[in-house]
Amino acid sequence: MEQKSAQGRTAAAYDRIGVGYKKARRPDPRLAALIGRALDGARTVVNVGAGTGSYEPPEAEVTAVDPSQVMLDQHAGPRKVKAGAEALPFADGAFDAAMAVLTVHHWTDLHRGLAELRRVSRRQAVFTWDPEHRPELWLVDEYLPEIRELDRGRFTAVAEVAEALDAHTVLTFPIPHDFTDGLQTAYWRRPEAYLDPAVRAASSTFATLPPSVVEPAMERLRADLESGAWHRRHAHLLEQRNVDYGYRLVVAGEA
Ligand SMILES: C[S@@+](CC[C@H](N)C(=O)[O-])C[C@H]1O[C@@H](n2cnc3c(N)ncnc32)[C@H](O)[C@@H]1O
């Protein structure tokens, strides 16, 4: 039987779930502005776990790195390298900056990957989610507590990421109510969206949980939306424009 490396398994996961990613995961201009400011002035950028190329600064010369061929095939850029963060095939200091957006939780060896970012670049910007942050999304609390266990096993505390990078700045990114990049919490004020299988398929958490877990939970959500129970419980959310669900941009290295 073929033995796959851990890295091969994450690449295989995105080779399976990455189809359709581009449609559901449209880069959000507000997050693009935050990442753009962190990368300002960098002429050469390596985007590790680049996926389809979201949030790459348009004026920079970007090299996209990803272990998944399905993701690289959806990336429009001219410089694409199939590799994992844990062994970047570049010389020391090859880039002005490195970026890693919503990817470090997929790496098989986070510390090795972060050390590789520091080795190949003079500045690093890592966007990730803090599993220690509260509040949780209502979806986890009320419908799919299985997500909590899964995500705690995958995500590393932001404080640990910041320490590994020797970061000088950690910026909070509250999720806007109309966020366009369909990550797990994107639809906190648009609960009907979670009923759409295409929306769920673009989130690796949903895609990892078995249908036998997800489908009954979505039926309960559908019933609560139809009866008005969800809206009664979450009336306070409908008045908010942004909620801090624990997403952070960690910035390190030369300014
Ligand atoms: C949620 S997607 C994020 C893609 C992109 N950065 C974005 O913001 O849309 C996670 C990406 O991490 C990639 N990935 C998985 N394992 C990796 C590894 N070991 N090293 C680098 N990237 C990896 C996946 O193939 C996938 O493209």
The ligand as an SDF file (V2000), in Angstrom:
LIG
                    3D

 27 29  0  0  0  0  0  0  0  0999 V2000
   -7.3580   27.9380    2.9610 C   0  0  0  0  0  0  0  0  0  0  0  0
   -6.2080   27.7530    1.6310 S   0  0  0  0  0  0  0  0  0  0  0  0
   -5.5500   29.4230    1.5950 C   0  0  0  0  0  0  0  0  0  0  0  0
   -5.0730   29.8130    0.2410 C   0  0  0  0  0  0  0  0  0  0  0  0
   -4.6980   31.3000    0.0890 C   0  0  0  0  0  0  0  0  0  0  0  0
   -3.5370   31.6340    0.8910 N   0  0  0  0  0  0  0  0  0  0  0  0
   -5.8790   32.1860    0.4110 C   0  0  0  0  0  0  0  0  0  0  0  0
   -5.7580   33.0400    1.2920 O   0  0  0  0  0  0  0  0  0  0  0  0
   -6.9060   32.0330   -0.2500 O   0  0  0  0  0  0  0  0  0  0  0  0
   -4.8670   26.8320    2.3320 C   0  0  0  0  0  0  0  0  0  0  0  0
   -3.7500   26.5050    1.3620 C   0  0  0  0  0  0  0  0  0  0  0  0
   -2.6490   25.9350    2.0810 O   0  0  0  0  0  0  0  0  0  0  0  0
   -2.0630   24.9450    1.2450 C   0  0  0  0  0  0  0  0  0  0  0  0
   -1.2140   24.0210    2.0150 N   0  0  0  0  0  0  0  0  0  0  0  0
   -1.5520   22.8290    2.5690 C   0  0  0  0  0  0  0  0  0  0  0  0
   -0.4610   22.2730    3.1420 N   0  0  0  0  0  0  0  0  0  0  0  0
    0.5860   23.1150    2.9660 C   0  0  0  0  0  0  0  0  0  0  0  0
    1.9760   23.0860    3.3050 C   0  0  0  0  0  0  0  0  0  0  0  0
    2.4850   22.0790    3.9960 N   0  0  0  0  0  0  0  0  0  0  0  0
    2.7530   24.1190    2.9210 N   0  0  0  0  0  0  0  0  0  0  0  0
    2.2380   25.1660    2.2310 C   0  0  0  0  0  0  0  0  0  0  0  0
    0.9180   25.2350    1.8710 N   0  0  0  0  0  0  0  0  0  0  0  0
    0.1110   24.2340    2.2300 C   0  0  0  0  0  0  0  0  0  0  0  0
   -3.2750   24.2860    0.6060 C   0  0  0  0  0  0  0  0  0  0  0  0
   -2.9420   23.5170   -0.5390 O   0  0  0  0  0  0  0  0  0  0  0  0
   -4.1480   25.4950    0.2920 C   0  0  0  0  0  0  0  0  0  0  0  0
   -3.8830   26.0320   -0.9800 O   0  0  0  0  0  0  0  0  0  0  0  0
  1  2  1  0
  2  3  1  0
  2 10  1  0
  3  4  1  0
  4  5  1  0
  5  6  1  0
  5  7  1  0
  7  8  2  0
  7  9  1  0
 10 11  1  0
 11 12  1  0
 11 26  1  0
 12 13  1  0
 13 14  1  0
 13 24  1  0
 14 15  1  0
 14 23  1  0
 15 16  2  0
 16 17  1  0
 17 18  1  0
 17 23  2  0
 18 19  1  0
 18 20  2  0
 20 21  1  0
 21 22  2  0
 22 23  1  0
 24 25  1  0
 24 26  1  0
 26 27  1  0
M  CHG  2   2   1   9  -1
M  END
$$$$
